[in-house]
Amino acid sequence: MKKLTKILLAAGGAALIGGGAVMTYLKAQTQQPEMSDLTLQNLEAMATIDVPDMNWANGPSSNVSCSRCGSVHVHCKASKNTRCLQTSCL
């Protein structure tokens, strides 16, 4: 009986220490602030802005699907002095 009592006492002590550690950890966690209604409205407004069909990184262009390779290629619409980079299949 003494051996069983020692085992149960040790298990209870370990459970108590473990429970205390978990409670301390959970209490120490900081609450993440929620986004305000104004921030959410601003994000929604930015998501609904219509952007003209322009490849901003490379200049005025259009994306054309290629029937030969199945990917999308950039076809420049402006003169050679723009930053548009023509891409095609290899």
C-alpha positions as CSV (number, residue, x, y, z in Angstrom):
1,M,0.0,0.0,0.0
2,K,2.9,2.4,0.7
3,K,4.2,2.0,-2.9
4,L,0.8,2.7,-4.4
5,T,0.4,5.8,-2.2
6,K,3.8,7.1,-3.2
7,I,3.0,6.6,-6.9
8,L,-0.4,8.4,-6.5
9,L,1.2,11.2,-4.6
10,A,3.9,11.7,-7.2
11,A,1.3,11.6,-10.0
12,G,-0.9,14.1,-8.3
13,G,2.0,16.4,-7.6
14,A,3.1,16.2,-11.3
15,A,-0.4,16.9,-12.5
16,L,-0.6,19.9,-10.1
17,I,2.7,21.4,-11.3
18,G,1.8,20.8,-14.9
19,G,-1.6,22.4,-14.5
20,G,0.0,25.4,-12.8
21,A,2.5,25.7,-15.6
22,V,-0.3,25.7,-18.2
23,M,-2.4,28.2,-16.4
24,T,0.7,30.5,-16.0
25,Y,1.4,30.2,-19.7
26,L,-2.1,31.0,-20.7
27,K,-2.4,34.0,-18.4
28,A,0.9,35.4,-19.7
29,Q,-0.3,35.4,-23.3
30,T,-1.2,38.9,-24.6
31,Q,-4.5,39.5,-26.3
32,Q,-4.1,40.5,-30.0
33,P,-6.0,43.7,-30.6
34,E,-8.9,43.4,-33.1
35,M,-8.9,45.6,-36.2
36,S,-11.1,48.6,-35.9
37,D,-14.2,49.1,-38.1
38,L,-12.4,51.9,-39.9
39,T,-9.5,49.7,-40.8
40,L,-11.7,47.0,-42.1
41,Q,-13.7,49.5,-44.2
42,N,-10.4,50.9,-45.6
43,L,-9.3,47.4,-46.6
44,E,-12.6,46.7,-48.2
45,A,-12.5,50.0,-50.2
46,M,-9.0,49.2,-51.4
47,A,-10.0,45.8,-52.5
48,T,-12.8,47.2,-54.7
49,I,-10.8,49.8,-56.6
50,D,-10.8,49.2,-60.3
51,V,-7.3,49.2,-61.7
52,P,-6.8,49.6,-65.5
53,D,-5.4,46.7,-67.5
54,M,-1.7,47.6,-67.1
55,N,1.3,45.7,-66.0
56,W,2.7,48.3,-63.6
57,A,6.1,46.7,-63.2
58,N,6.8,46.5,-67.0
59,G,4.7,49.2,-68.6
60,P,1.6,49.1,-70.8
61,S,1.0,45.5,-71.9
62,S,-1.6,42.8,-72.2
63,N,-1.5,39.2,-71.0
64,V,-2.2,36.7,-73.8
65,S,-2.8,33.0,-73.3
66,C,-0.6,30.9,-75.5
67,S,-2.2,27.9,-77.3
68,R,1.3,26.3,-77.9
69,C,2.6,26.1,-74.3
70,G,-0.6,26.8,-72.3
71,S,1.0,29.7,-70.2
72,V,0.3,33.4,-70.2
73,H,2.7,35.8,-72.0
74,V,3.2,39.6,-71.9
75,H,2.6,41.4,-75.2
76,C,3.9,45.1,-75.1
77,K,1.5,47.8,-76.3
78,A,3.9,50.7,-76.3
79,S,7.1,51.7,-78.1
80,K,10.5,50.2,-77.3
81,N,11.3,53.1,-74.9
82,T,9.0,51.7,-72.2
83,R,10.0,49.3,-69.4
84,C,7.8,46.6,-70.9
85,L,9.6,43.3,-71.4
86,Q,8.2,41.1,-74.1
87,T,7.9,37.4,-73.2
88,S,7.2,34.5,-75.4
89,C,7.5,30.7,-75.5
90,L,10.9,29.1,-75.8
